[in-house]
Amino acid sequence: MADIFDVIADATRRDILQILLDRYESDSTRSHGGTSVSEIVTALGLSQPTVSKHLKVLREAGLVAVREEGQHRYYRLESSPLETIEDWLIPFLSVDFDVSGALGLDPALNDQARQMADAIGHAVADTTHRVTSAVQAVSKKLGK
């Protein structure tokens, strides 16, 4: 299996993940049956073989799940592998870098901006973790 960072390094694969996330978020019932390959092809404006190649890489990395219905394939996002990236990023989000001297900023303004950015970063990381955990819990209950 490819390293998760290598998998998401590709812009097309990130675009596919974004499409799957957007489709999941727009499904108000959260009974998301998946997004067809043709929907992804249309959204990206790429060829079907190109999209299928990228979906295979995402599937092998565990970032998407596929449901087959006859000749059609429906993909949905699997967020649990993204926790590896989240775990790697969190320490960087909480580090207090001192850039005021290097950029010639007013230290008081820099402290305020740093505090605000730190609070926002922690809130986003916490919210992301809670949402991911909730989605996993619901998925397990639904048997997915």
N, C-alpha and C positions, 0 to 999 in steps of 0.2 A: 504494500500500500504506500502511496506517495505521502510525503510529509504534508500536513494540513496547510502549512504556510506556502508550500510550492503550489498546492492546488488553488488557493485563493489569490495567489499572485497574478493569475491571469485575469485581465479585465473582462473578458467575455464570460468567464465562469462567475465572476462577481456580479455581472449583469443578470445572469440566469438566476442566481440566488436572490437578487433583489426582486426580480419578477415573481418568483415563487413566494417570497415574503409579502409582496404587495397583494398578490392574489389571495393569500391566506388571511391577511388583515382585512381585505374587502369582503370576505365571506362572513357575514354577520352571525351565522349559525355555528361556525367553526367545525362544521361537518365536512370539511374540505376533502373532496374526492380526488383532488389533484389538478394539475394544469397539463393540458395536452402538449405534445411536442409541437404540433402545428401552431398553437397559441404562442409558444415561445419563439418559434421561427418568425411568426408575423411580428411579434413585439420587437425582436432584434433586427429584423431585416437581413438575416443570414440564411444560408442554405440549410436544408434539413440534415445533410450529412455532417456539416460543421457543428450544428447544435447537438446532434446525437453523440459526436465524439466528445464534446465537453460534458454532456450529461453522463456519459460512461465514466469519465474521470471523477466527477462529483459523486456518482453512485459508489464507485470503488472506495472513495474516501469516507463514505457514510454520511455525506452532507445532504443527499437526497434519497428518497425512497420511491420506488416505481410500483405502479399497479397496472397490470396488463388486463385489457378488456378486448378480446379478439385481436385484431391487428393494431389496436391503439395502445399507447403507453401514456400514463398519467403520472406526473411527478409532483412530489411535495417535499418541502424543506424538512430536514432533520437537523435540529439546532444543537443537539448534544455534543457533536464534535467541535463546535465553535467554543465550547467551554475551555478547551485547551488554549485557544487564542486569548480568551478573556483572562484566564489564569496567568498567562504570560504578560498581558498588558497591564493588569491592575497595579503591580509595583511601580510601573513607570508613570501611571496616572497620579500616584500619591507622593511622588518625589517632589521636593520643594526646590526647583531649579532657581538660581539667582541670576537673572538676566538683566537686572536694572543697571548695573555698572557697564556691562557690555553694550547696552543699547542707549545709555545716557538718559534713562527714565528717572522721573521723580520717585524716590524710594517710597514715599507715602502712597502714591498712586499705584506703584507696583505691588505693594503689600495688599492693597484693597483688591486689585485685579487678581492677584494670586489667591487670595482667600475666596473670592467669588468663583474663580476657575476650579479651585480645589473642591468647593462645595458642589458645584455643578458636576464635576467629574465623579465624585463619590455618589451623588444622587443617580447619575446615569448608570454607573456600574452596579449599584444596588438594585435599581429598577430592572436592569437587564437580567441580572441574576434571578430576581423574583419571578419575572415573566417566564424565563426559561424553565425554572423549576415548576411553575404552575402548568405550563404547556406539557412538560414531561409527565406530571402527575395525572393530568386529564387524559393524555394519550394512553398511559398505562391503564387507566380505568376503562377507557373505551376499547382496549385491547389492540392498540395500533403499535 
